Amino acid sequence: MAFTPIRLVSPDGVSVLVSNATDRETLLGRGYTPEPAPAPARAPERPRPVVKPADTKTSK
């Protein structure tokens, strides 16, 4: 069974990298919680297009 290492955070706020399932279950039982995923990066703001005023001149 493959295990992907995860980070757990202690009740005191200390982050720990857990490399096996046994340690993960032990720490979860002691009140550790999975580290929250990082917030997604915001996309850079794109400049808004300049809207030219409508031509009000009428040609005859």
PDB file of N, H, CA, C and O in Angstrom:
ATOM      1  N   MET A   1       0.847  -1.179   0.000  1.00  0.00           N
ATOM      2  CA  MET A   1       0.000   0.000   0.000  1.00  0.00           C
ATOM      3  C   MET A   1       0.890   1.240   0.000  1.00  0.00           C
ATOM      4  O   MET A   1       1.735   1.397   0.881  1.00  0.00           O
ATOM      5  N   ALA A   2       0.708   2.108  -0.972  1.00  0.00           N
ATOM      6  H   ALA A   2       0.021   1.980  -1.688  1.00  0.00           H
ATOM      7  CA  ALA A   2       1.504   3.330  -1.078  1.00  0.00           C
ATOM      8  C   ALA A   2       0.900   4.423  -0.208  1.00  0.00           C
ATOM      9  O   ALA A   2      -0.320   4.531  -0.081  1.00  0.00           O
ATOM     10  N   PHE A   3       1.750   5.212   0.375  1.00  0.00           N
ATOM     11  H   PHE A   3       2.741   5.125   0.273  1.00  0.00           H
ATOM     12  CA  PHE A   3       1.285   6.312   1.211  1.00  0.00           C
ATOM     13  C   PHE A   3       1.937   7.596   0.724  1.00  0.00           C
ATOM     14  O   PHE A   3       3.156   7.656   0.563  1.00  0.00           O
ATOM     15  N   THR A   4       1.134   8.615   0.490  1.00  0.00           N
ATOM     16  H   THR A   4       0.144   8.566   0.620  1.00  0.00           H
ATOM     17  CA  THR A   4       1.645   9.914   0.100  1.00  0.00           C
ATOM     18  C   THR A   4       1.860  10.749   1.360  1.00  0.00           C
ATOM     19  O   THR A   4       0.920  10.947   2.129  1.00  0.00           O
ATOM     20  N   PRO A   5       3.079  11.242   1.588  1.00  0.00           N
ATOM     21  CA  PRO A   5       3.321  12.051   2.783  1.00  0.00           C
ATOM     22  C   PRO A   5       2.389  13.267   2.834  1.00  0.00           C
ATOM     23  O   PRO A   5       2.107  13.897   1.815  1.00  0.00           O
ATOM     24  N   ILE A   6       1.923  13.575   4.038  1.00  0.00           N
ATOM     25  H   ILE A   6       2.152  13.063   4.866  1.00  0.00           H
ATOM     26  CA  ILE A   6       1.045  14.734   4.225  1.00  0.00           C
ATOM     27  C   ILE A   6       1.547  15.547   5.409  1.00  0.00           C
ATOM     28  O   ILE A   6       2.325  15.058   6.227  1.00  0.00           O
ATOM     29  N   ARG A   7       1.098  16.775   5.488  1.00  0.00           N
ATOM     30  H   ARG A   7       0.465  17.172   4.823  1.00  0.00           H
ATOM     31  CA  ARG A   7       1.434  17.631   6.625  1.00  0.00           C
ATOM     32  C   ARG A   7       0.244  17.690   7.565  1.00  0.00           C
ATOM     33  O   ARG A   7      -0.899  17.876   7.147  1.00  0.00           O
ATOM     34  N   LEU A   8       0.545  17.526   8.855  1.00  0.00           N
ATOM     35  H   LEU A   8       1.473  17.375   9.195  1.00  0.00           H
ATOM     36  CA  LEU A   8      -0.460  17.661   9.896  1.00  0.00           C
ATOM     37  C   LEU A   8      -0.039  18.810  10.793  1.00  0.00           C
ATOM     38  O   LEU A   8       1.148  19.102  10.936  1.00  0.00           O
ATOM     39  N   VAL A   9      -1.032  19.462  11.400  1.00  0.00           N
ATOM     40  H   VAL A   9      -1.996  19.225  11.285  1.00  0.00           H
ATOM     41  CA  VAL A   9      -0.770  20.595  12.283  1.00  0.00           C
ATOM     42  C   VAL A   9      -1.224  20.222  13.682  1.00  0.00           C
ATOM     43  O   VAL A   9      -2.348  19.763  13.888  1.00  0.00           O
ATOM     44  N   SER A  10      -0.330  20.427  14.641  1.00  0.00           N
ATOM     45  H   SER A  10       0.583  20.799  14.474  1.00  0.00           H
ATOM     46  CA  SER A  10      -0.645  20.095  16.031  1.00  0.00           C
ATOM     47  C   SER A  10      -1.620  21.129  16.604  1.00  0.00           C
ATOM     48  O   SER A  10      -1.804  22.196  16.019  1.00  0.00           O
ATOM     49  N   PRO A  11      -2.238  20.820  17.735  1.00  0.00           N
ATOM     50  CA  PRO A  11      -3.109  21.809  18.379  1.00  0.00           C
ATOM     51  C   PRO A  11      -2.362  23.093  18.750  1.00  0.00           C
ATOM     52  O   PRO A  11      -2.973  24.153  18.886  1.00  0.00           O
ATOM     53  N   ASP A  12      -1.024  22.992  18.913  1.00  0.00           N
ATOM     54  H   ASP A  12      -0.528  22.131  18.802  1.00  0.00           H
ATOM     55  CA  ASP A  12      -0.203  24.171  19.225  1.00  0.00           C
ATOM     56  C   ASP A  12       0.186  24.957  17.981  1.00  0.00           C
ATOM     57  O   ASP A  12       0.739  26.051  18.087  1.00  0.00           O
ATOM     58  N   GLY A  13      -0.100  24.406  16.794  1.00  0.00           N
ATOM     59  H   GLY A  13      -0.549  23.517  16.707  1.00  0.00           H
ATOM     60  CA  GLY A  13       0.211  25.100  15.548  1.00  0.00           C
ATOM     61  C   GLY A  13       1.495  24.651  14.878  1.00  0.00           C
ATOM     62  O   GLY A  13       1.922  25.268  13.902  1.00  0.00           O
ATOM     63  N   VAL A  14       2.127  23.586  15.378  1.00  0.00           N
ATOM     64  H   VAL A  14       1.780  23.085  16.171  1.00  0.00           H
ATOM     65  CA  VAL A  14       3.366  23.090  14.784  1.00  0.00           C
ATOM     66  C   VAL A  14       3.028  22.158  13.621  1.00  0.00           C
ATOM     67  O   VAL A  14       2.200  21.257  13.758  1.00  0.00           O
ATOM     68  N   SER A  15       3.675  22.384  12.478  1.00  0.00           N
ATOM     69  H   SER A  15       4.347  23.116  12.367  1.00  0.00           H
ATOM     70  CA  SER A  15       3.429  21.580  11.286  1.00  0.00           C
ATOM     71  C   SER A  15       4.413  20.410  11.245  1.00  0.00           C
ATOM     72  O   SER A  15       5.607  20.589  11.487  1.00  0.00           O
ATOM     73  N   VAL A  16       3.906  19.206  10.937  1.00  0.00           N
ATOM     74  H   VAL A  16       2.936  19.060  10.741  1.00  0.00           H
ATOM     75  CA  VAL A  16       4.722  17.994  10.903  1.00  0.00           C
ATOM     76  C   VAL A  16       4.456  17.270   9.591  1.00  0.00           C
ATOM     77  O   VAL A  16       3.305  17.106   9.188  1.00  0.00           O
ATOM     78  N   LEU A  17       5.532  16.833   8.922  1.00  0.00           N
ATOM     79  H   LEU A  17       6.467  16.967   9.250  1.00  0.00           H
ATOM     80  CA  LEU A  17       5.389  16.025   7.712  1.00  0.00           C
ATOM     81  C   LEU A  17       5.338  14.562   8.135  1.00  0.00           C
ATOM     82  O   LEU A  17       6.276  14.056   8.752  1.00  0.00           O
ATOM     83  N   VAL A  18       4.247  13.887   7.805  1.00  0.00           N
ATOM     84  H   VAL A  18       3.486  14.297   7.304  1.00  0.00           H
ATOM     85  CA  VAL A  18       4.045  12.495   8.195  1.00  0.00           C
ATOM     86  C   VAL A  18       4.307  11.629   6.974  1.00  0.00           C
ATOM     87  O   VAL A  18       3.754  11.867   5.900  1.00  0.00           O
ATOM     88  N   SER A  19       5.167  10.609   7.150  1.00  0.00           N
ATOM     89  H   SER A  19       5.616  10.415   8.022  1.00  0.00           H
ATOM     90  CA  SER A  19       5.572   9.800   6.001  1.00  0.00           C
ATOM     91  C   SER A  19       4.988   8.392   5.988  1.00  0.00           C
ATOM     92  O   SER A  19       5.265   7.622   5.068  1.00  0.00           O
ATOM     93  N   ASN A  20       4.175   8.035   7.005  1.00  0.00           N
ATOM     94  H   ASN A  20       3.950   8.661   7.752  1.00  0.00           H
ATOM     95  CA  ASN A  20       3.548   6.715   6.952  1.00  0.00           C
ATOM     96  C   ASN A  20       2.177   6.749   7.618  1.00  0.00           C
ATOM     97  O   ASN A  20       1.875   7.639   8.414  1.00  0.00           O
ATOM     98  N   ALA A  21       1.366   5.774   7.278  1.00  0.00           N
ATOM     99  H   ALA A  21       1.611   5.051   6.632  1.00  0.00           H
ATOM    100  CA  ALA A  21      -0.032   5.743   7.721  1.00  0.00           C
ATOM    101  C   ALA A  21      -0.153   5.543   9.225  1.00  0.00           C
ATOM    102  O   ALA A  21      -1.071   6.081   9.843  1.00  0.00           O
ATOM    103  N   THR A  22       0.745   4.787   9.819  1.00  0.00           N
ATOM    104  H   THR A  22       1.490   4.350   9.317  1.00  0.00           H
ATOM    105  CA  THR A  22       0.686   4.540  11.261  1.00  0.00           C
ATOM    106  C   THR A  22       0.880   5.845  12.040  1.00  0.00           C
ATOM    107  O   THR A  22       0.132   6.143  12.971  1.00  0.00           O
ATOM    108  N   ASP A  23       1.895   6.614  11.645  1.00  0.00           N
ATOM    109  H   ASP A  23       2.503   6.372  10.889  1.00  0.00           H
ATOM    110  CA  ASP A  23       2.136   7.909  12.313  1.00  0.00           C
ATOM    111  C   ASP A  23       0.960   8.858  12.086  1.00  0.00           C
ATOM    112  O   ASP A  23       0.559   9.586  12.994  1.00  0.00           O
ATOM    113  N   ARG A  24       0.414   8.844  10.877  1.00  0.00           N
ATOM    114  H   ARG A  24       0.741   8.253  10.140  1.00  0.00           H
ATOM    115  CA  ARG A  24      -0.729   9.707  10.586  1.00  0.00           C
ATOM    116  C   ARG A  24      -1.892   9.402  11.525  1.00  0.00           C
ATOM    117  O   ARG A  24      -2.462  10.313  12.126  1.00  0.00           O
ATOM    118  N   GLU A  25      -2.239   8.138  11.652  1.00  0.00           N
ATOM    119  H   GLU A  25      -1.776   7.399  11.164  1.00  0.00           H
ATOM    120  CA  GLU A  25      -3.367   7.761  12.514  1.00  0.00           C
ATOM    121  C   GLU A  25      -3.086   8.077  13.980  1.00  0.00           C
ATOM    122  O   GLU A  25      -3.984   8.502  14.707  1.00  0.00           O
ATOM    123  N   THR A  26      -1.844   7.872  14.417  1.00  0.00           N
ATOM    124  H   THR A  26      -1.114   7.527  13.827  1.00  0.00           H
ATOM    125  CA  THR A  26      -1.470   8.187  15.798  1.00  0.00           C
ATOM    126  C   THR A  26      -1.625   9.676  16.063  1.00  0.00           C
ATOM    127  O   THR A  26      -2.198  10.070  17.079  1.00  0.00           O
ATOM    128  N   LEU A  27      -1.120  10.506  15.157  1.00  0.00           N
ATOM    129  H   LEU A  27      -0.655  10.186  14.331  1.00  0.00           H
ATOM    130  CA  LEU A  27      -1.184  11.959  15.357  1.00  0.00           C
ATOM    131  C   LEU A  27      -2.617  12.477  15.237  1.00  0.00           C
ATOM    132  O   LEU A  27      -3.008  13.376  15.980  1.00  0.00           O
ATOM    133  N   LEU A  28      -3.402  11.925  14.316  1.00  0.00           N
ATOM    134  H   LEU A  28      -3.085  11.194  13.712  1.00  0.00           H
ATOM    135  CA  LEU A  28      -4.802  12.342  14.223  1.00  0.00           C
ATOM    136  C   LEU A  28      -5.532  12.037  15.530  1.00  0.00           C
ATOM    137  O   LEU A  28      -6.387  12.810  15.961  1.00  0.00           O
ATOM    138  N   GLY A  29      -5.196  10.918  16.154  1.00  0.00           N
ATOM    139  H   GLY A  29      -4.501  10.290  15.804  1.00  0.00           H
ATOM    140  CA  GLY A  29      -5.794  10.556  17.441  1.00  0.00           C
ATOM    141  C   GLY A  29      -5.378  11.498  18.565  1.00  0.00           C
ATOM    142  O   GLY A  29      -6.078  11.613  19.571  1.00  0.00           O
ATOM    143  N   ARG A  30      -4.248  12.169  18.398  1.00  0.00           N
ATOM    144  H   ARG A  30      -3.679  12.076  17.581  1.00  0.00           H
ATOM    145  CA  ARG A  30      -3.757  13.115  19.411  1.00  0.00           C
ATOM    146  C   ARG A  30      -4.234  14.548  19.154  1.00  0.00           C
ATOM    147  O   ARG A  30      -3.824  15.477  19.851  1.00  0.00           O
ATOM    148  N   GLY A  31      -5.090  14.720  18.164  1.00  0.00           N
ATOM    149  H   GLY A  31      -5.423  13.966  17.598  1.00  0.00           H
ATOM    150  CA  GLY A  31      -5.655  16.048  17.919  1.00  0.00           C
ATOM    151  C   GLY A  31      -5.034  16.823  16.780  1.00  0.00           C
ATOM    152  O   GLY A  31      -5.402  17.974  16.544  1.00  0.00           O
ATOM    153  N   TYR A  32      -4.100  16.217  16.068  1.00  0.00           N
ATOM    154  H   TYR A  32      -3.801  15.282  16.260  1.00  0.00           H
ATOM    155  CA  TYR A  32      -3.519  16.886  14.905  1.00  0.00           C
ATOM    156  C   TYR A  32      -4.571  16.939  13.800  1.00  0.00           C
ATOM    157  O   TYR A  32      -5.454  16.085  13.730  1.00  0.00           O
ATOM    158  N   THR A  33      -4.468  17.941  12.950  1.00  0.00           N
ATOM    159  H   THR A  33      -3.750  18.635  13.008  1.00  0.00           H
ATOM    160  CA  THR A  33      -5.403  18.088  11.834  1.00  0.00           C
ATOM    161  C   THR A  33      -4.615  18.267  10.538  1.00  0.00           C
ATOM    162  O   THR A  33      -3.487  18.759  10.568  1.00  0.00           O
ATOM    163  N   PRO A  34      -5.189  17.876   9.406  1.00  0.00           N
ATOM    164  CA  PRO A  34      -4.492  18.100   8.129  1.00  0.00           C
ATOM    165  C   PRO A  34      -4.267  19.588   7.887  1.00  0.00           C
ATOM    166  O   PRO A  34      -5.126  20.420   8.182  1.00  0.00           O
ATOM    167  N   GLU A  35      -3.107  19.900   7.348  1.00  0.00           N
ATOM    168  H   GLU A  35      -2.409  19.225   7.108  1.00  0.00           H
ATOM    169  CA  GLU A  35      -2.781  21.292   7.047  1.00  0.00           C
ATOM    170  C   GLU A  35      -3.707  21.777   5.934  1.00  0.00           C
ATOM    171  O   GLU A  35      -3.892  21.077   4.938  1.00  0.00           O
ATOM    172  N   PRO A  36      -4.292  22.967   6.090  1.00  0.00           N
ATOM    173  CA  PRO A  36      -5.184  23.463   5.030  1.00  0.00           C
ATOM    174  C   PRO A  36      -4.422  23.698   3.735  1.00  0.00           C
ATOM    175  O   PRO A  36      -3.245  24.059   3.744  1.00  0.00           O
ATOM    176  N   ALA A  37      -5.107  23.490   2.636  1.00  0.00           N
ATOM    177  H   ALA A  37      -6.063  23.197   2.629  1.00  0.00           H
ATOM    178  CA  ALA A  37      -4.504  23.727   1.321  1.00  0.00           C
ATOM    179  C   ALA A  37      -4.249  25.222   1.146  1.00  0.00           C
ATOM    180  O   ALA A  37      -5.035  26.040   1.623  1.00  0.00           O
ATOM    181  N   PRO A  38      -3.166  25.585   0.471  1.00  0.00           N
ATOM    182  CA  PRO A  38      -2.905  27.003   0.247  1.00  0.00           C
ATOM    183  C   PRO A  38      -3.992  27.627  -0.623  1.00  0.00           C
ATOM    184  O   PRO A  38      -4.562  26.971  -1.494  1.00  0.00           O
ATOM    185  N   ALA A  39      -4.264  28.880  -0.377  1.00  0.00           N
ATOM    186  H   ALA A  39      -3.801  29.414   0.331  1.00  0.00           H
ATOM    187  CA  ALA A  39      -5.268  29.594  -1.173  1.00  0.00           C
ATOM    188  C   ALA A  39      -4.766  29.700  -2.612  1.00  0.00           C
ATOM    189  O   ALA A  39      -3.575  29.921  -2.829  1.00  0.00           O
ATOM    190  N   PRO A  40      -5.638  29.549  -3.583  1.00  0.00           N
ATOM    191  CA  PRO A  40      -5.198  29.667  -4.978  1.00  0.00           C
ATOM    192  C   PRO A  40      -4.716  31.086  -5.268  1.00  0.00           C
ATOM    193  O   PRO A  40      -5.249  32.062  -4.742  1.00  0.00           O
ATOM    194  N   ALA A  41      -3.714  31.172  -6.101  1.00  0.00           N
ATOM    195  H   ALA A  41      -3.281  30.379  -6.529  1.00  0.00           H
ATOM    196  CA  ALA A  41      -3.170  32.480  -6.467  1.00  0.00           C
ATOM    197  C   ALA A  41      -4.195  33.242  -7.311  1.00  0.00           C
ATOM    198  O   ALA A  41      -4.879  32.670  -8.159  1.00  0.00           O
ATOM    199  N   ARG A  42      -4.276  34.532  -7.055  1.00  0.00           N
ATOM    200  H   ARG A  42      -3.720  34.997  -6.366  1.00  0.00           H
ATOM    201  CA  ARG A  42      -5.195  35.361  -7.841  1.00  0.00           C
ATOM    202  C   ARG A  42      -4.598  35.633  -9.210  1.00  0.00           C
ATOM    203  O   ARG A  42      -3.395  35.854  -9.350  1.00  0.00           O
ATOM    204  N   ALA A  43      -5.435  35.613 -10.188  1.00  0.00           N
ATOM    205  H   ALA A  43      -6.412  35.433 -10.074  1.00  0.00           H
ATOM    206  CA  ALA A  43      -4.999  35.932 -11.543  1.00  0.00           C
ATOM    207  C   ALA A  43      -4.722  37.435 -11.617  1.00  0.00           C
ATOM    208  O   ALA A  43      -5.427  38.229 -10.995  1.00  0.00           O
ATOM    209  N   PRO A  44      -3.702  37.819 -12.373  1.00  0.00           N
ATOM    210  CA  PRO A  44      -3.426  39.260 -12.483  1.00  0.00           C
ATOM    211  C   PRO A  44      -4.597  39.967 -13.162  1.00  0.00           C
ATOM    212  O   PRO A  44      -5.254  39.417 -14.045  1.00  0.00           O
ATOM    213  N   GLU A  45      -4.831  41.183 -12.729  1.00  0.00           N
ATOM    214  H   GLU A  45      -4.297  41.630 -12.011  1.00  0.00           H
ATOM    215  CA  GLU A  45      -5.933  41.966 -13.304  1.00  0.00           C
ATOM    216  C   GLU A  45      -5.596  42.336 -14.745  1.00  0.00           C
ATOM    217  O   GLU A  45      -4.508  42.831 -15.038  1.00  0.00           O
ATOM    218  N   ARG A  46      -6.542  42.088 -15.626  1.00  0.00           N
ATOM    219  H   ARG A  46      -7.426  41.686 -15.388  1.00  0.00           H
ATOM    220  CA  ARG A  46      -6.355  42.481 -17.018  1.00  0.00           C
ATOM    221  C   ARG A  46      -6.921  43.883 -17.189  1.00  0.00           C
ATOM    222  O   ARG A  46      -7.963  44.209 -16.620  1.00  0.00           O
ATOM    223  N   PRO A  47      -6.240  44.707 -17.967  1.00  0.00           N
ATOM    224  CA  PRO A  47      -6.784  46.048 -18.192  1.00  0.00           C
ATOM    225  C   PRO A  47      -8.113  45.960 -18.930  1.00  0.00           C
ATOM    226  O   PRO A  47      -8.286  45.151 -19.842  1.00  0.00           O
ATOM    227  N   ARG A  48      -9.025  46.792 -18.525  1.00  0.00           N
ATOM    228  H   ARG A  48      -8.885  47.449 -17.784  1.00  0.00           H
ATOM    229  CA  ARG A  48     -10.334  46.805 -19.184  1.00  0.00           C
ATOM    230  C   ARG A  48     -10.216  47.547 -20.511  1.00  0.00           C
ATOM    231  O   ARG A  48      -9.471  48.522 -20.610  1.00  0.00           O
ATOM    232  N   PRO A  49     -10.938  47.100 -21.525  1.00  0.00           N
ATOM    233  CA  PRO A  49     -10.858  47.795 -22.815  1.00  0.00           C
ATOM    234  C   PRO A  49     -11.477  49.184 -22.716  1.00  0.00           C
ATOM    235  O   PRO A  49     -12.458  49.407 -22.006  1.00  0.00           O
ATOM    236  N   VAL A  50     -10.877  50.094 -23.444  1.00  0.00           N
ATOM    237  H   VAL A  50     -10.080  49.912 -24.020  1.00  0.00           H
ATOM    238  CA  VAL A  50     -11.385  51.459 -23.463  1.00  0.00           C
ATOM    239  C   VAL A  50     -12.557  51.509 -24.435  1.00  0.00           C
ATOM    240  O   VAL A  50     -12.428  51.135 -25.601  1.00  0.00           O
ATOM    241  N   VAL A  51     -13.689  51.973 -23.947  1.00  0.00           N
ATOM    242  H   VAL A  51     -13.794  52.278 -23.000  1.00  0.00           H
ATOM    243  CA  VAL A  51     -14.874  52.070 -24.789  1.00  0.00           C
ATOM    244  C   VAL A  51     -14.979  53.499 -25.288  1.00  0.00           C
ATOM    245  O   VAL A  51     -15.072  54.444 -24.505  1.00  0.00           O
ATOM    246  N   LYS A  52     -14.961  53.638 -26.622  1.00  0.00           N
ATOM    247  H   LYS A  52     -14.886  52.870 -27.258  1.00  0.00           H
ATOM    248  CA  LYS A  52     -15.069  54.975 -27.211  1.00  0.00           C
ATOM    249  C   LYS A  52     -16.536  55.367 -27.256  1.00  0.00           C
ATOM    250  O   LYS A  52     -17.398  54.526 -27.509  1.00  0.00           O
ATOM    251  N   PRO A  53     -16.822  56.632 -27.013  1.00  0.00           N
ATOM    252  CA  PRO A  53     -18.215  57.059 -27.084  1.00  0.00           C
ATOM    253  C   PRO A  53     -18.762  56.904 -28.509  1.00  0.00           C
ATOM    254  O   PRO A  53     -18.030  57.036 -29.490  1.00  0.00           O
ATOM    255  N   ALA A  54     -20.017  56.632 -28.591  1.00  0.00           N
ATOM    256  H   ALA A  54     -20.611  56.525 -27.794  1.00  0.00           H
ATOM    257  CA  ALA A  54     -20.654  56.461 -29.902  1.00  0.00           C
ATOM    258  C   ALA A  54     -20.615  57.776 -30.674  1.00  0.00           C
ATOM    259  O   ALA A  54     -20.719  58.856 -30.092  1.00  0.00           O
ATOM    260  N   ASP A  55     -20.463  57.668 -31.993  1.00  0.00           N
ATOM    261  H   ASP A  55     -20.378  56.791 -32.466  1.00  0.00           H
ATOM    262  CA  ASP A  55     -20.431  58.835 -32.849  1.00  0.00           C
ATOM    263  C   ASP A  55     -21.861  59.394 -32.948  1.00  0.00           C
ATOM    264  O   ASP A  55     -22.760  58.735 -33.472  1.00  0.00           O
ATOM    265  N   THR A  56     -22.050  60.597 -32.445  1.00  0.00           N
ATOM    266  H   THR A  56     -21.320  61.132 -32.020  1.00  0.00           H
ATOM    267  CA  THR A  56     -23.397  61.193 -32.451  1.00  0.00           C
ATOM    268  C   THR A  56     -23.648  62.047 -33.677  1.00  0.00           C
ATOM    269  O   THR A  56     -24.754  62.549 -33.876  1.00  0.00           O
ATOM    270  N   LYS A  57     -22.634  62.213 -34.491  1.00  0.00           N
ATOM    271  H   LYS A  57     -21.735  61.806 -34.329  1.00  0.00           H
ATOM    272  CA  LYS A  57     -22.821  63.004 -35.728  1.00  0.00           C
ATOM    273  C   LYS A  57     -23.585  62.157 -36.733  1.00  0.00           C
ATOM    274  O   LYS A  57     -23.296  60.976 -36.921  1.00  0.00           O
ATOM    275  N   THR A  58     -24.534  62.762 -37.356  1.00  0.00           N
ATOM    276  H   THR A  58     -24.769  63.722 -37.203  1.00  0.00           H
ATOM    277  CA  THR A  58     -25.278  62.048 -38.395  1.00  0.00           C
ATOM    278  C   THR A  58     -24.880  62.604 -39.750  1.00  0.00           C
ATOM    279  O   THR A  58     -24.842  63.820 -39.937  1.00  0.00           O
ATOM    280  N   SER A  59     -24.591  61.749 -40.668  1.00  0.00           N
ATOM    281  H   SER A  59     -24.621  60.761 -40.517  1.00  0.00           H
ATOM    282  CA  SER A  59     -24.243  62.213 -42.012  1.00  0.00           C
ATOM    283  C   SER A  59     -25.482  62.224 -42.882  1.00  0.00           C
ATOM    284  O   SER A  59     -26.328  61.334 -42.798  1.00  0.00           O
ATOM    285  N   LYS A  60     -25.576  63.243 -43.717  1.00  0.00           N
ATOM    286  H   LYS A  60     -24.888  63.966 -43.785  1.00  0.00           H
ATOM    287  CA  LYS A  60     -26.744  63.379 -44.580  1.00  0.00           C
ATOM    288  C   LYS A  60     -26.383  63.139 -46.003  1.00  0.00           C
ATOM    289  O   LYS A  60     -27.244  63.212 -46.879  1.00  0.00           O
TER     290      LYS A  60
END
